[in-house]
Amino acid sequence: MPLELFYITNNPEVAKIAEEYGVNRLWIDLEVLGKEERQKGRNTVRSHHSISDIAKLKKVLKKSQLMVRVNPWNKSSDEEIAKVLDSGAEVLMLPMWKTFGEVEHFLKAVNGRAKTNLLLETKEAEAILPDVLSIKEIDEFHIGLNDLHLSYGLKFMFELLANGTVERICQKIKAAGFPYGFGGIARLGAGLLPAEKIIMEHYRLGSTRAILARSFCNYEEAASIAEVRTIFANEMAKLREFEKKAAAATPAEYAQNQKAVIEAVKIITGKADEWAR
């Protein structure tokens, strides 16, 4: 099965195009609490989405799911989650959870009215993962490489692929029987670490979902909606075609790609000498 692909937008026209070309899940991002402080000075997405955007996208989507990332658990979470559910969200994502209690509170607030996605992006979350995996009401996990690499004090998010962290987490989630994904992917041939290498790692590690990064299609910088359509038409076709190759790869090819990822990350981070010790 091809990867389930997520794309962040609150623009109904863009959402319709993404759906048309095979994006499985459109994503409204409400997370603002603590994000500016954590990612200060980094070229990361700062969304300006609102709860009112949920209904707007809900009206235009015919088959793609509508996911909403809420804020990290806080005193207003019950109210926020109730409004998000009433607006028609089909999947709720909880970011920056660090305790078993936060996960329990989140699941109680959702109360089975939507699917739940736990975004694992802190070292504290990994530490309590064995306990969290005992909660059967969870629907899926996503490993958020951007904040997780900051939590571990690393320079580059894909160090987590090269140093075995992502594999370690995936193995635990897989053993518990939950679907999972990690990180984001750019257009084929693009990115500091080429998207092709990352896609191969998704298939090697049993991931079933991935985020289309802002660099896949930054619609805010596109000259027109026609350009957005052209990007999705061309790039989704290329990505899905490459996935066929990734799905059919041999263990030796996966191992070769894994080695290439490690070498590439060493060069990118300037740690070749350190990692050789």
C-alpha positions as CSV (number, residue, x, y, z in Angstrom):
1,M,0.0,0.0,0.0
2,P,1.3,3.5,-0.8
3,L,2.0,5.9,2.0
4,E,-0.9,7.9,3.4
5,L,0.1,11.5,2.7
6,F,-0.8,14.5,4.9
7,Y,-0.7,18.1,3.7
8,I,-1.2,21.3,5.8
9,T,-3.4,24.0,4.4
10,N,-6.4,26.0,5.4
11,N,-7.1,27.1,1.8
12,P,-10.1,25.3,0.4
13,E,-9.0,25.7,-3.3
14,V,-5.6,24.2,-2.4
15,A,-7.2,21.4,-0.4
16,K,-9.4,20.4,-3.3
17,I,-6.4,20.2,-5.6
18,A,-4.4,18.1,-3.1
19,E,-7.3,15.7,-2.7
20,E,-7.7,15.4,-6.4
21,Y,-4.1,14.3,-6.8
22,G,-4.2,11.8,-4.1
23,V,-3.4,13.5,-0.8
24,N,-5.1,11.3,1.8
25,R,-5.4,13.8,4.7
26,L,-5.7,17.6,4.8
27,W,-4.5,19.2,7.9
28,I,-5.6,22.3,9.9
29,D,-2.9,23.3,12.3
30,L,-4.1,25.1,15.5
31,E,-0.9,24.6,17.5
32,V,0.6,27.9,18.7
33,L,1.4,27.4,22.5
34,G,5.1,27.2,23.0
35,K,5.9,26.8,19.3
36,E,7.6,30.1,18.8
37,E,9.9,29.7,21.8
38,R,10.9,26.1,20.8
39,Q,11.6,26.9,17.1
40,K,12.8,30.4,17.4
41,G,15.2,31.3,14.5
42,R,14.3,28.2,12.5
43,N,12.8,28.1,9.0
44,T,9.7,26.2,10.2
45,V,6.0,26.7,9.5
46,R,4.1,29.1,11.6
47,S,0.5,28.5,10.8
48,H,-2.3,31.1,11.3
49,H,-5.1,28.6,11.1
50,S,-8.3,28.9,13.1
51,I,-11.2,26.7,14.2
52,S,-13.4,28.4,11.6
53,D,-11.2,27.0,8.9
54,I,-12.3,23.4,9.7
55,A,-15.8,23.9,8.4
56,K,-14.5,25.6,5.3
57,L,-12.4,22.6,4.4
58,K,-15.0,20.1,5.4
59,K,-17.4,21.6,2.8
60,V,-15.0,20.9,-0.1
61,L,-13.5,17.6,0.8
62,K,-15.2,14.5,-0.7
63,K,-12.8,11.6,0.2
64,S,-9.7,12.9,2.0
65,Q,-9.8,12.9,5.8
66,L,-9.7,16.2,7.7
67,M,-7.1,16.3,10.6
68,V,-6.6,19.0,13.1
69,R,-3.6,19.4,15.3
70,V,-4.7,21.0,18.5
71,N,-2.5,22.7,21.1
72,P,-0.4,20.8,23.6
73,W,-2.6,19.8,26.6
74,N,-3.5,22.8,28.7
75,K,-6.3,24.2,30.9
76,S,-8.3,25.2,27.8
77,S,-7.9,21.9,25.9
78,D,-11.3,20.4,26.7
79,E,-13.0,23.5,25.3
80,E,-10.8,23.6,22.2
81,I,-11.2,19.9,21.5
82,A,-15.0,20.2,21.8
83,K,-15.1,23.1,19.3
84,V,-12.9,21.2,16.9
85,L,-15.0,18.1,17.1
86,D,-18.2,20.1,16.6
87,S,-16.7,21.7,13.5
88,G,-16.3,18.3,11.9
89,A,-12.7,17.2,12.4
90,E,-12.2,13.5,11.6
91,V,-8.7,13.0,13.2
92,L,-7.2,14.9,16.1
93,M,-3.5,15.2,16.7
94,L,-2.0,15.9,20.1
95,P,1.5,17.5,20.0
96,M,4.2,17.8,22.6
97,W,2.7,15.3,25.1
98,K,5.2,14.4,27.9
99,T,3.1,12.5,30.4
100,F,0.7,9.5,30.6
101,G,-1.9,11.8,32.1
102,E,-1.9,14.2,29.2
103,V,-2.6,11.3,26.8
104,E,-5.4,10.0,29.0
105,H,-7.0,13.5,29.3
106,F,-6.8,13.9,25.5
107,L,-8.4,10.6,24.8
108,K,-11.2,11.3,27.3
109,A,-11.8,14.7,25.7
110,V,-12.1,13.2,22.2
111,N,-14.2,10.3,23.6
112,G,-14.2,8.3,20.4
113,R,-15.7,11.1,18.3
114,A,-12.7,11.2,16.0
115,K,-9.6,9.2,15.4
116,T,-6.6,10.1,17.6
117,N,-3.0,10.7,16.5
118,L,-0.3,11.1,19.1
119,L,2.6,13.2,17.8
120,L,5.7,11.9,19.5
121,E,8.2,14.8,19.6
122,T,9.9,14.9,23.0
123,K,12.4,12.7,24.7
124,E,10.0,12.5,27.6
125,A,7.4,11.0,25.3
126,E,9.8,8.4,24.1
127,A,10.7,7.6,27.8
128,I,7.0,6.8,28.6
129,L,6.2,5.2,25.3
130,P,6.0,1.6,26.7
131,D,3.3,2.8,29.1
132,V,1.4,4.8,26.5
133,L,1.4,1.8,24.1
134,S,-0.8,0.0,26.6
135,I,-3.7,2.4,25.9
136,K,-5.7,0.6,23.2
137,E,-8.0,3.6,22.4
138,I,-5.1,5.4,20.5
139,D,-5.5,5.1,16.7
140,E,-2.1,6.0,15.4
141,F,1.3,7.7,16.1
142,H,3.5,10.1,14.2
143,I,7.1,10.8,15.1
144,G,7.8,14.5,14.8
145,L,11.4,14.9,13.8
146,N,11.6,18.6,14.0
147,D,10.8,19.1,17.7
148,L,12.2,15.6,18.6
149,H,15.7,16.4,17.3
150,L,15.6,19.7,19.3
151,S,14.5,17.8,22.4
152,Y,17.6,15.6,22.0
153,G,19.9,18.5,21.3
154,L,20.7,17.5,17.7
155,K,21.6,19.8,14.8
156,F,19.6,18.2,12.0
157,M,16.3,16.4,12.2
158,F,17.4,13.5,10.1
159,E,20.1,12.7,12.5
160,L,17.3,10.8,14.2
161,L,17.1,8.5,11.2
162,A,20.9,8.0,11.0
163,N,21.5,7.4,14.7
164,G,18.8,4.7,15.1
165,T,16.3,6.8,17.2
166,V,13.5,6.6,14.6
167,E,14.0,2.9,14.1
168,R,14.0,2.2,17.9
169,I,10.7,4.1,18.3
170,C,9.1,2.5,15.2
171,Q,10.0,-1.0,16.5
172,K,8.2,-0.3,19.8
173,I,5.1,1.1,18.1
174,K,5.0,-1.7,15.5
175,A,5.3,-4.4,18.3
176,A,2.2,-2.9,19.9
177,G,0.2,-3.0,16.7
178,F,-0.4,0.6,16.0
179,P,0.0,2.4,12.6
180,Y,2.8,5.0,12.5
181,G,4.7,7.4,10.4
182,F,7.4,10.0,10.8
183,G,8.7,13.3,9.5
184,G,8.0,15.0,6.2
185,I,9.1,14.5,2.6
186,A,10.0,17.1,0.0
187,R,9.7,16.7,-3.8
188,L,11.8,13.9,-5.3
189,G,15.3,15.1,-5.8
190,A,14.9,17.9,-3.3
191,G,15.9,18.5,0.3
192,L,19.3,18.4,2.1
193,L,18.6,14.6,2.4
194,P,16.9,13.6,-0.9
195,A,13.3,12.6,-0.6
196,E,14.0,9.3,-2.3
197,K,16.3,8.2,0.5
198,I,13.7,9.2,3.1
199,I,10.9,7.3,1.3
200,M,13.0,4.2,1.2
201,E,13.5,4.5,5.0
202,H,9.7,4.7,5.4
203,Y,9.3,1.4,3.6
204,R,12.2,-0.3,5.4
205,L,10.8,0.8,8.8
206,G,7.2,-0.2,8.2
207,S,5.9,3.4,8.2
208,T,2.5,3.9,6.6
209,R,2.2,7.7,6.6
210,A,4.2,10.8,5.9
211,I,3.7,14.6,5.8
212,L,4.2,16.5,2.5
213,A,6.6,19.2,3.6
214,R,6.1,22.9,2.9
215,S,8.9,22.5,0.2
216,F,6.8,20.0,-1.6
217,C,4.3,22.7,-2.6
218,N,4.5,26.1,-0.9
219,Y,1.2,27.4,-2.2
220,E,1.7,30.8,-0.5
221,E,4.6,31.4,-2.9
222,A,3.0,30.1,-6.0
223,A,2.1,32.6,-8.7
224,S,-1.4,31.2,-9.2
225,I,-3.7,28.4,-8.3
226,A,-2.9,26.9,-11.7
227,E,0.7,26.6,-10.6
228,V,-0.4,24.8,-7.5
229,R,-2.3,22.3,-9.6
230,T,0.7,21.8,-11.9
231,I,2.9,21.1,-8.9
232,F,0.6,18.5,-7.4
233,A,-0.1,16.9,-10.7
234,N,3.6,16.4,-11.5
235,E,5.1,15.8,-8.1
236,M,2.4,13.4,-6.8
237,A,2.8,11.3,-9.9
238,K,6.6,11.1,-9.5
239,L,6.3,10.3,-5.8
240,R,3.8,7.5,-6.3
241,E,5.8,6.0,-9.1
242,F,8.9,6.0,-6.9
243,E,7.0,4.4,-4.1
244,K,6.5,1.3,-6.3
245,K,10.3,0.9,-6.5
246,A,10.6,1.5,-2.7
247,A,7.9,-1.1,-2.0
248,A,9.6,-3.7,-4.2
249,A,13.2,-3.1,-2.8
250,T,15.2,-6.1,-1.5
251,P,16.6,-6.2,2.0
252,A,20.0,-5.5,0.5
253,E,18.7,-2.4,-1.2
254,Y,17.1,-1.2,2.0
255,A,20.4,-1.7,3.8
256,Q,22.4,0.1,1.1
257,N,20.0,3.0,1.3
258,Q,20.2,3.1,5.1
259,K,24.0,3.2,4.8
260,A,23.7,6.1,2.3
261,V,21.4,8.0,4.7
262,I,24.0,7.6,7.5
263,E,26.8,8.8,5.3
264,A,24.8,11.8,4.0
265,V,23.8,12.9,7.5
266,K,27.4,12.7,8.6
267,I,28.4,15.1,5.9
268,I,25.5,17.4,6.4
269,T,26.1,17.7,10.2
270,G,29.9,17.7,9.9
271,K,30.2,14.8,12.3
272,A,31.9,12.3,10.0
273,D,35.0,12.1,12.3
274,E,33.0,12.0,15.5
275,W,30.7,9.2,14.2
276,A,33.7,7.2,13.1
277,R,35.0,6.8,16.7
